[in-house]
Amino acid sequence: EDLLVESGGGLVQPGGSLRLSCAASGFTLSGYWMHWVRQAPGKGLVWVSRINSDGSSTTYADSVKGRFTISRDNSKNTLYLQMNSLRDEDTAVYYCLKSGNYRFDSWGQGTLVTVSS
Amino acid sequence: QSALTQPASVSGSPGQSITISCTGTSRDVGAYNYVSWYQQHPGKAPKLMIYEVSKRPSGLSNRFSGSKSGNTASLTISGLQPEDEADYYCNSFTSTNTWVFGGGTKLTVL
């Protein structure tokens, strides 16, 4: 069974940085595209970023382009999201997702990022 | 990257059927058969319910079905059960090689 465990969330001041990690088990990370999706408190889901199987191609939502960087280490079965220049509106639960043919097959439980002074 | 449009809420009684719509544009829902639907219970991670417009993951109840016409996709739940009460989100791949979610629909089982 697929298991995705996010970590690295916490409280950070506006303008600060944070790196999220997502440890994958139960499947071989290198075989799948992976995504990050976020959900602000009481709000809906918002797609953030995607990376292909070998890390050679990435795409981002306009709201995070130039500030966030998605990456992966297939040897460690781990996905990352480097978040810089954080803003209040980046406050959300961040989910790591395993993707299969343009759908989101498996979700982690999420990690909460709070941007506040 | 505007969100797809879903009704904020729908409701139905046990045993009834409901349909949730998801309206996009010719650059997302209308352009690809890569529409998926997700169920989210409070405090839980979302769960895939429908993919590629109308396909069900293995083991999922056939009470859940999906369809699409033009720029609008739909999720139908038949034989409503109390455990179906949740938030539902549609999602589509887009022509800019990104993905977009709908705003979400809260389903209440009366």
Interface residues (C-beta under 8 A of the other chain):
Chain A: H35 V37 G44 L45 V46 W47 R50 T59 Y60 A61 D62 S63 Y95 N101 Y102 R103 F104 D105 W107 G108 Q109 G110
Chain B: Q1 A3 Y32 Y34 S36 Y38 Q40 A45 P46 K47 L48 Y51 E52 P57 D87 Y89 N91 F93 N97 T98 W99 V100 F101 G102 G103 G104
